[in-house]
């Protein structure tokens, strides 16, 4: 089997709430499923910023 992978960041800018769930629903409708979730941490002058994300996969060939 061959799989395709996509990373979807869960960060939603202020005023854009709900965009993550909208994107996740669109991926699910196209046959994607969640296989993992994690956080990427970036250090900046003001301290760490967390970027939560999920890993999606879908089968593209058997």
Order of alpha helices (4+ residues) and beta strands (2+ residues): beta-alpha-beta-beta
